[in-house]
Amino acid sequence: MSVAPVRPVVLGDRFARELPEMAVPWRAEQAPDPRLLVLDEELAAELGLDASWLRSADGVRFLVGAAVPDGAAPVAQAYAGHQFGGFVPRLGDGRALLLGELTDSAGHLRDLHLKGSGRTPFARGGDGLAAVGPMLREHLVSRAMHALGVPTTRSLAVVATGRAVRREEVLPGAVLARVASSHLRVGSVQYARATGDPDLLRRLADHAISRHHPAAAQAENPYLALFEAVVAAQAPLIARWMLVGFVHGVMNTDNTTLSGETIDYGPCAFLDAYDPAAVYSSIDHGGRYAYGNQPAVAEWNLARLAEALLPLLHEDEERAVELAVAALGGFRTRYGAAWAAGARAKLGLPASTGPQAGALAEEFLTLLQVPRADLTSSFRALADAARGDAGPLRRHVLDVDALDDWVGRWRALDPDPAAMDRTNPLYVPRNHLVEEALTAATDGDLAPFRQLLAVVSAPYDERPGLERYAAPAPPDFGAYRTFCGT
């Protein structure tokens, strides 16, 4: 017996209507035997969706795109992008589909987007499918990032399709239902510019202003203000990645959003050992997207956005370049300020400590680097040291004398341990636990995944019995590599 939703689901098609040149009408492939694996009921409520209906047969069919509401117009979106530094003028949603837009409980427009829903005209030889493991990874890591306060796209649900997916081995297939402020990317603007159609570029920029940065519309130069707003959104985002030890893995321009949300959790991971050169993506052979490179890569990606926007910034190209360069110069200042404020909070210090706090944070990270100390555990142990017990912290560092000197200078600034407990997470998706949970889920056992999901959903709250979720990876875990799943 079918369960009807409390309110009819209404999906808008604003992107498809306003930018038809960047939207190919398309439908998801039918899933032979769809079965709901995980649902974010809190997010469903934010979106005005009835969780009990989403769990029903009709709701699950909706979540894989097999049953879309009347009036909906699903599309595959076109975009371009620099992938590992090389420009590709036509990428697009090769295995994804924008079902439409929802208005959430706060009145904000949100995209509902599928991943793994089948081939589209942008598939470029791929099968358009996704496996259970990578889709559950995105659900897990995006939930953790949201709980950590990092702007992010979010996963509403993961549904097993009942279809086998061929990769290095045959794996169970799945579809992810993703929610975002939008899926506009630097690559979207690059695509519009590459078409050579100035009207399309202008309409896309106007769409982005209206959707994400409406204050720019009132500026003397709205398109310069749009670029400045994207810079202002990306700088603190990357700072937050660095502060929690998140490594994106594929920072291509098509994975850099105009909204300032994190998108695409493919070859991603959280640092175990602190190492600026850490790379977790199996395809990043040169370390382009290493942890320590992320701020510079973000700035580079924003420079590509500026290039794409040049015709809108000023009719004189030289003047347009001058305006773009000046605006891009704000990234480092904004990033530095965001990182320093976050580092000060992680050290439990008041704003009055100023640059001294940032210098102390840099010095502390240097102490962690030589022994490749666990980043999350080391910062969490600082609260104990602030309370007078430096024992747990000393176990993370080789140069104990240098640490003791540092602790003395830091304690003299009167750090607040309670504030530090609210800032430094105890639980993040540790790589060995993620792999353990995904392996079990692929084999049909979701219990480890659900437990890990519950743990990282409350990252600051210490709970008895969860000690293994706060512990570093075992010595025999070895080098870690993640894969995009295509």
Salt bridges, closest charged atoms under 4 A:
ASP13 OD1 - ARG17 NE 2.71
GLU18 OE2 - ARG14 NE 3.04
GLU18 OE1 - HIS207 ND1 2.61
GLU21 OE2 - ARG203 NH2 2.34
GLU29 OE1 - ARG163 NH2 3.99
ASP40 OD2 - ARG143 NE 3.36
GLU41 OE2 - ARG55 NH2 2.94
GLU46 OE1 - ARG110 NH1 3.81
GLU46 OE1 - ARG154 NH1 3.14
ASP93 OD2 - HIS113 NE2 3.41
ASP93 OD1 - ARG185 NH2 3.98
ASP104 OD2 - ARG110 NH1 2.70
ASP111 OD2 - HIS183 ND1 2.96
ASP111 OD1 - ARG211 NH2 2.68
ASP127 OD2 - ARG167 NH1 2.73
GLU138 OE1 - LYS115 NZ 2.75
GLU138 OE2 - ARG178 NH1 3.03
ASP199 OD2 - ARG203 NE 2.79
ASP264 OD1 - LYS115 NZ 3.11
ASP272 OD1 - ARG430 NH1 3.86
ASP275 OD2 - ARG372 NH1 2.93
GLU299 OE2 - ARG332 NE 2.88
GLU307 OE2 - ARG304 NH2 2.78
GLU322 OE1 - ARG319 NH1 3.07
GLU363 OE2 - ARG409 NH2 2.47
ASP374 OD1 - ARG430 NH1 2.83
ASP404 OD2 - ARG394 NH2 2.65
ASP405 OD2 - ARG409 NH2 3.01
ASP421 OD2 - ARG387 NH2 2.79
GLU435 OE2 - ARG137 NH2 2.86
GLU436 OE1 - ARG468 NH2 2.96
